[in-house]
């Protein structure tokens, strides 16, 4: 039991000071599209000209220019997931990647402020790994169906049901869940994480399909949880077979958050970084990425001569992050991401075990 010190001379608990109070609020800049801004952003438009018509760039460029200027003034760095739109991914992000890459790079950031262009669990992970830094997310409502499918209380019940069984938790979870975890994983390192454990039985939660797909690659018994990604669960094997019939020679690359029946008809399956590397290394003539559709656009900007067929399944949460919201976040220092100190230490340990795992 915690005893409160109510003596008159007892030192009061330090009051919380908001990021806006610590760093100050700045006035919104003029967002007119001027010849000077056109010149200064021309090199960035070259990266996205296949996705943003020239007539529309006049609406994007002032935000791009203002964000890139403001993040220098704020000593801020922008981390962006592969599912962000090309204007964010190519024009304002400093660090891009999948969940594992962003988690690792978050530990190397020197800036005072991290702006996480992704979903909330990613921002929480950055805060866990950088407790002394200020972490912002441009829209606090950018959630995740996987993260919302399980709670820390659920994990505690699982550990009661399966005593002694190690818990491997997908990084797509809240800090509350991570705090009940032995080690975290991502889709790119889940097999390595599971194989690093001595137990013959492992709880791999909450993504049921990821667990089912990795179970095919290991001799360990994998216990699952019925959590699904609302983007990847929409793909079907029949849909992909129809694409193959309509596009002879197409290579289909799937994400392991898809149902095993979907993965079975893919030519390659891997994490978002694995999918990107496959396209860059193999340069298929025609390819279909079975994942969030912005990733195809982001790769296409870097790979010439590859024809992308795009079944466009959007992540509504990722798409809550926009250039105007990023600018507002930097101007007003919102939304700040905080983690309860009571769970932060245990959650951080699970993430650090993953980040430090030798592969």
KENUTOR-184950 format. One record per residue (C-alpha): x, y, z. Coordinates in steps of 0.1 Angstrom, whole numbers, padded with zeros to 4 digits. Layout:
BEGIN
- u|v|w
- X|Y|Z .
...
This chain:
BEGIN
- u|v|w
- 0000|0000|0000 .
- 0013|0035|-0009 .
- 0013|0059|0020 .
- 0007|0096|0012 .
- 0028|0121|0031 .
- 0004|0148|0042 .
- 0028|0167|0064 .
- 0027|0205|0059 .
- 0064|0205|0050 .
- 0062|0175|0026 .
- 0075|0183|-0009 .
- 0046|0184|-0034 .
- 0046|0160|-0063 .
- 0060|0178|-0094 .
- 0032|0193|-0114 .
- 0028|0182|-0150 .
- 0038|0209|-0175 .
- 0024|0205|-0210 .
- 0046|0205|-0241 .
- 0029|0237|-0252 .
- 0040|0253|-0219 .
- 0075|0239|-0221 .
- 0082|0249|-0257 .
- 0057|0276|-0264 .
- 0031|0280|-0291 .
- 0040|0295|-0325 .
- 0018|0315|-0349 .
- 0006|0298|-0380 .
- 0027|0309|-0410 .
- 0014|0323|-0443 .
- 0006|0293|-0464 .
- 0005|0312|-0498 .
- 0021|0294|-0527 .
- 0048|0318|-0538 .
- 0075|0315|-0565 .
- 0101|0312|-0537 .
- 0083|0283|-0521 .
- 0079|0267|-0556 .
- 0117|0269|-0561 .
- 0126|0257|-0526 .
- 0103|0226|-0529 .
- 0109|0217|-0565 .
- 0133|0190|-0556 .
- 0107|0174|-0533 .
- 0080|0175|-0559 .
- 0102|0155|-0583 .
- 0098|0126|-0558 .
- 0060|0127|-0558 .
- 0051|0141|-0592 .
- 0037|0107|-0603 .
- 0012|0108|-0575 .
- 0004|0145|-0570 .
- -0007|0165|-0601 .
- 0012|0197|-0607 .
- -0019|0218|-0602 .
- -0024|0202|-0567 .
- 0012|0208|-0556 .
- 0004|0244|-0549 .
- -0018|0232|-0520 .
- 0009|0208|-0507 .
- 0041|0229|-0511 .
- 0034|0256|-0485 .
- 0028|0230|-0458 .
- 0059|0210|-0468 .
- 0080|0241|-0467 .
- 0066|0253|-0434 .
- 0070|0219|-0417 .
- 0106|0215|-0429 .
- 0114|0249|-0416 .
- 0096|0245|-0384 .
- 0111|0212|-0374 .
- 0145|0228|-0376 .
- 0134|0256|-0353 .
- 0118|0231|-0329 .
- 0148|0207|-0330 .
- 0123|0180|-0340 .
- 0126|0149|-0361 .
- 0097|0133|-0381 .
- 0094|0095|-0381 .
- 0070|0081|-0407 .
- 0057|0046|-0413 .
- 0057|0031|-0448 .
- 0019|0034|-0449 .
- 0020|0072|-0448 .
- 0010|0091|-0480 .
- 0039|0100|-0504 .
- 0037|0137|-0495 .
- 0046|0129|-0459 .
- 0069|0099|-0466 .
- 0090|0117|-0493 .
- 0087|0154|-0485 .
- 0088|0159|-0447 .
- 0099|0127|-0430 .
- 0134|0124|-0417 .
- 0133|0086|-0408 .
- 0110|0061|-0426 .
- 0105|0024|-0422 .
- 0084|-0004|-0408 .
- 0076|-0008|-0371 .
- 0110|-0025|-0363 .
- 0130|0001|-0382 .
- 0112|0030|-0365 .
- 0116|0014|-0331 .
- 0154|0009|-0336 .
- 0159|0044|-0351 .
- 0139|0060|-0323 .
- 0167|0050|-0300 .
- 0192|0070|-0321 .
- 0174|0103|-0323 .
- 0192|0133|-0311 .
- 0164|0158|-0315 .
- 0144|0170|-0285 .
- 0111|0163|-0301 .
- 0098|0133|-0320 .
- 0068|0137|-0343 .
- 0054|0102|-0350 .
- 0036|0099|-0383 .
- 0020|0066|-0378 .
- -0005|0052|-0352 .
- -0006|0056|-0315 .
- 0012|0025|-0304 .
- 0042|0036|-0325 .
- 0043|0069|-0307 .
- 0040|0051|-0274 .
- 0069|0029|-0284 .
- 0090|0059|-0293 .
- 0082|0074|-0259 .
- 0091|0041|-0241 .
- 0125|0042|-0258 .
- 0130|0079|-0253 .
- 0114|0087|-0220 .
- 0133|0120|-0217 .
- 0121|0133|-0251 .
- 0089|0149|-0261 .
- 0069|0126|-0284 .
- 0040|0141|-0304 .
- 0014|0124|-0327 .
- -0005|0147|-0351 .
- -0038|0129|-0344 .
- -0043|0110|-0311 .
- -0072|0092|-0327 .
- -0049|0073|-0351 .
- -0054|0039|-0335 .
- -0050|0003|-0346 .
- -0075|-0026|-0348 .
- -0048|-0050|-0335 .
- -0038|-0028|-0306 .
- -0075|-0024|-0296 .
- -0081|-0062|-0298 .
- -0063|-0069|-0265 .
- -0056|-0053|-0231 .
- -0031|-0058|-0203 .
- -0059|-0076|-0183 .
- -0064|-0100|-0211 .
- -0027|-0109|-0211 .
- -0027|-0114|-0174 .
- -0055|-0139|-0178 .
- -0036|-0157|-0205 .
- -0006|-0160|-0182 .
- -0028|-0175|-0156 .
- -0042|-0200|-0180 .
- -0008|-0209|-0194 .
- 0016|-0205|-0165 .
- 0053|-0204|-0175 .
- 0046|-0200|-0212 .
- 0066|-0170|-0225 .
- 0046|-0142|-0241 .
- 0057|-0127|-0274 .
- 0036|-0097|-0282 .
- 0034|-0079|-0315 .
- 0047|-0044|-0313 .
- 0012|-0033|-0326 .
- -0001|-0031|-0290 .
- -0005|-0006|-0262 .
- 0022|0000|-0235 .
- -0002|-0016|-0210 .
- 0000|-0049|-0230 .
- 0037|-0046|-0236 .
- 0042|-0043|-0198 .
- 0028|-0079|-0194 .
- 0051|-0092|-0221 .
- 0084|-0111|-0221 .
- 0095|-0098|-0254 .
- 0080|-0078|-0283 .
- 0082|-0087|-0320 .
- 0074|-0073|-0354 .
- 0064|-0090|-0386 .
- 0100|-0089|-0397 .
- 0116|-0105|-0367 .
- 0088|-0127|-0352 .
- 0104|-0160|-0362 .
- 0138|-0149|-0347 .
- 0121|-0138|-0315 .
- 0102|-0171|-0311 .
- 0133|-0192|-0319 .
- 0153|-0172|-0293 .
- 0131|-0186|-0265 .
- 0139|-0219|-0248 .
- 0102|-0229|-0243 .
- 0086|-0254|-0267 .
- 0053|-0235|-0264 .
- 0050|-0198|-0270 .
- 0021|-0173|-0268 .
- 0022|-0151|-0299 .
- -0003|-0124|-0296 .
- -0025|-0106|-0306 .
- -0023|-0111|-0344 .
- -0039|-0145|-0351 .
- -0028|-0147|-0387 .
- 0008|-0136|-0380 .
- 0009|-0164|-0354 .
- -0006|-0189|-0378 .
- 0019|-0180|-0405 .
- 0049|-0182|-0383 .
- 0037|-0215|-0368 .
- 0044|-0230|-0403 .
- 0081|-0220|-0399 .
- 0089|-0234|-0364 .
- 0086|-0266|-0345 .
- 0074|-0248|-0314 .
- 0037|-0249|-0304 .
- 0022|-0214|-0310 .
- -0008|-0203|-0290 .
- -0028|-0175|-0306 .
- -0052|-0147|-0299 .
- -0081|-0136|-0323 .
- -0068|-0101|-0332 .
- -0067|-0090|-0369 .
- -0055|-0061|-0389 .
- -0086|-0045|-0405 .
- -0066|-0038|-0437 .
- -0049|-0071|-0442 .
- -0078|-0093|-0432 .
- -0099|-0079|-0461 .
- -0077|-0096|-0487 .
- -0088|-0131|-0499 .
- -0071|-0159|-0518 .
- -0099|-0158|-0545 .
- -0092|-0121|-0551 .
- -0055|-0127|-0556 .
- -0061|-0156|-0579 .
- -0083|-0134|-0600 .
- -0055|-0108|-0603 .
- -0031|-0136|-0614 .
- -0055|-0147|-0641 .
- -0060|-0111|-0653 .
- -0023|-0103|-0652 .
- -0002|-0132|-0665 .
- 0033|-0131|-0650 .
- 0024|-0109|-0621 .
- 0043|-0114|-0588 .
- 0022|-0112|-0557 .
- 0039|-0102|-0524 .
- 0020|-0106|-0492 .
- 0022|-0094|-0456 .
- 0021|-0120|-0429 .
- -0008|-0102|-0412 .
- -0029|-0117|-0440 .
- -0048|-0150|-0436 .
- -0027|-0181|-0443 .
- -0048|-0189|-0473 .
- -0038|-0156|-0488 .
- -0001|-0161|-0481 .
- -0004|-0196|-0497 .
- -0011|-0180|-0532 .
- 0016|-0153|-0528 .
- 0050|-0156|-0546 .
- 0067|-0140|-0515 .
- 0056|-0131|-0481 .
- 0074|-0107|-0457 .
- 0072|-0076|-0435 .
- 0068|-0042|-0450 .
- 0106|-0038|-0452 .
- 0109|-0073|-0466 .
- 0084|-0065|-0493 .
- 0102|-0033|-0502 .
- 0136|-0051|-0504 .
- 0121|-0079|-0525 .
- 0109|-0053|-0551 .
- 0142|-0034|-0551 .
- 0163|-0066|-0554 .
- 0142|-0085|-0579 .
- 0126|-0057|-0600 .
- 0096|-0078|-0611 .
- 0080|-0065|-0643 .
- 0046|-0064|-0627 .
- 0038|-0067|-0590 .
- 0009|-0066|-0565 .
- 0016|-0057|-0529 .
- -0009|-0073|-0505 .
- -0008|-0046|-0479 .
- -0019|-0009|-0473 .
- -0019|0008|-0507 .
- 0002|0038|-0499 .
- 0033|0016|-0496 .
- 0031|0008|-0533 .
- 0032|0044|-0541 .
- 0061|0051|-0518 .
- 0081|0022|-0534 .
- 0071|0032|-0569 .
- 0088|0066|-0564 .
- 0121|0048|-0558 .
- 0119|0019|-0583 .
- 0119|0025|-0620 .
- 0104|0001|-0646 .
- 0081|-0018|-0622 .
- 0044|-0019|-0629 .
- 0024|-0018|-0597 .
- -0011|-0032|-0597 .
- -0028|-0016|-0567 .
- -0058|-0032|-0549 .
- -0063|-0002|-0527 .
- -0071|-0012|-0491 .
- -0064|0019|-0470 .
- -0057|0021|-0433 .
- -0082|0047|-0420 .
- -0060|0053|-0389 .
- -0028|0059|-0408 .
- -0047|0083|-0431 .
- -0057|0105|-0401 .
- -0021|0118|-0403 .
- -0019|0147|-0428 .
- 0004|0177|-0436 .
- -0020|0202|-0419 .
- -0021|0181|-0387 .
- 0017|0177|-0387 .
- 0021|0215|-0390 .
- -0005|0221|-0363 .
- 0013|0195|-0340 .
- 0046|0214|-0344 .
- 0031|0248|-0339 .
- 0010|0240|-0309 .
- 0030|0210|-0295 .
- 0001|0186|-0297 .
- -0008|0158|-0292 .
- 0018|0148|-0266 .
- 0022|0111|-0259 .
- 0027|0100|-0223 .
- 0031|0066|-0208 .
- 0021|0058|-0172 .
- 0053|0055|-0152 .
- 0038|0025|-0134 .
- 0039|0004|-0166 .
- 0066|0022|-0186 .
- 0096|0004|-0172 .
- 0082|-0031|-0178 .
- 0069|-0021|-0213 .
- 0103|-0006|-0222 .
- 0121|-0038|-0212 .
- 0100|-0059|-0236 .
- 0107|-0035|-0265 .
- 0144|-0033|-0257 .
- 0147|-0070|-0256 .
- 0134|-0070|-0292 .
- 0155|-0042|-0304 .
- 0187|-0057|-0289 .
- 0180|-0092|-0301 .
- 0208|-0105|-0323 .
- 0196|-0118|-0356 .
